[in-house]
Amino acid sequence: MNERRVRAMSEKKTALVEEMTRLLGKDAVLHRDADLITYECDGLTVFRGMPLAVVFPATTEEVSDVVKWLYAREIPFIPRGAGTGLSGGATPFGGEVIISLVRMKQLLHVDYDNREAVVQPGYINLQLTNSITHKGFYYAPDPSSQANCTIGGNVAENAGGAHCLKYGVTTNHVLGLEVVMHDGEIVELGGVPDAPGYDLLGILTGSEGMLGIVTSITVSILKQPESKETALAYFDSVEDASYVVSDIIAAGIVPAAIEMMDEIAIQGVERATNPVGHPEGLKAVLIMEVDGIAAGIEDQINEMVNVCEHHNVKEIKVAQDDRERGKWWANRKTAFGAMGAISPAYLVQDGVIPRSRLSEVLARIAEISAESGLRIANVFHAGDGNLHPLILFDARNEGETDLALEVGTKTLEACTEVGGSITGEHGVGIEKKEDMRLVFTEEEIDRQLAVRDVFNPNNLMNPDKQFPKPARCGEVKSAVGSGDAYQTVGQD
């Protein structure tokens, strides 16, 4: 980089810091390298880049003022929540301004009669349920990171969770949004049930921060179910456990959740911070939950037990109380982090398949593991076919990070080959940009980019995420990222 360019960038950054400090205050602007390192990636740590600065607005108007200033100077920016995303959606390529929404963390309003709540984007997912449970209500979307992730981030990724089998993902619970657009304009979307016109709420939810910055969210809240039962089922075969999942749904039961962990995943959770005491040598465990009116719950559990017994279940037990139920769910929901107990690093994938193809796809993933020499743990939302292969690797070994990324793509190929998709809840971000070609043609990608250009015409808002660069002359580009400012590093 020549001296003139260095000087120009320094002057640009100085002007940025001065203006952001004027708009937000000195304590709401980070610009020193030592402070920016924290923001070089999200939960996907194999890719990293340095932002130009990080700013912390506290109101919608401050977000708008920041965006207006950046837009006028063509400076790219990235909205960010808690940084728990798993696809690189909040990771800078280098030189963007990160607009962190963590200071916008208020519960603004609760309407119990109409079963609605209004929150700011930095409000923690689980905190909403904790704030309304005394009234007998809760918020249904429950990603595994719900104790840390923000509802704004959930909207950006259209996050799901263990109970999305029955209750749906984030988009099924969003009623209205306040959004700052690419040029700083503030708009309100939704708020009127079944309103005519295009479903702009649906377009914004899951748009990964490229179509607008959400500054207020109206969500639906639900009454706590009258009764709930949770069961654990142990198997000596992944195949048997897979057939149980399909047969339970075929029997007409609609569980709140059916989760599966395989042998390697069980080893991880039992060595980490929330062990349950699963027997050694298991090939698979199912966590199954039903809820609803008390009158039918016991019959549903008995029928699920019966299905398990028809598929060689080794042992099955029903939670005796909320404490035991909570222990089982803590064991499952900390499974990703628990892999650190058995591997220096891991890469989590997020493919979706038809439930009836579970056994087939899991067998293919086992083949991919054997071919690559990398262990793959499987822990996932079995009930709705949302797989999470955890590819275990050691970044200290030359070439192993790249191998893990290749294995990740192969697992997604296995999903798409049976009519599935490349993501159910984690989003595309940086990680799966090129994998979009597994499910979309070039024409379909171009049409989606045309939609993006309506909302984000200069590609300044979370630039170059989610979609691959257009292929030229029939060639498909395989490089992830946008140039030298982007670096690949392993976890430690």
ABEGO torsion letter per residue (X at the ends): XBAAAAAAAAAAAAAAAAAAAAAAEAAABBABAAAAAAAABBABAABBBBBABBBBBABAAAAAAAAAAAAAAGBBBBBBBAGABAAGAABBAEGBBBBBAAABABBABBBAAAGBBBBBAABBAAAAAAAAAAAGBBBABBBAAAAABBAAAAAAAGBBEAAAAAAEBAAAABABBBBBBAAGBBBBBEGBBGBBEBBAAAAABGAGGAAEBBABBBBBBBBBBABBBBBBBBBABAAAAAAAAAAAAAAGBBBABBBBBBAAAAAAAAABABBAGBBBGBABBBBBBBBEBAAAAAAAAAAAAAAAAAAGBABBBBBABAAAAAAAAAAAAAAAAAAAAABABBBBBABBBBAAAAAAAAAAAAAAAAAAGBBBBBBBBAAAGBBBBBBBBBAABBGAAAAAAAAAAAAAAAAAAAGBBABAAAEAEAAAAAAAAAABBAAAAAAAAAAAAAABAAGABGBGBGBBBBBBGGBBBABBEAEAABBBBBBX
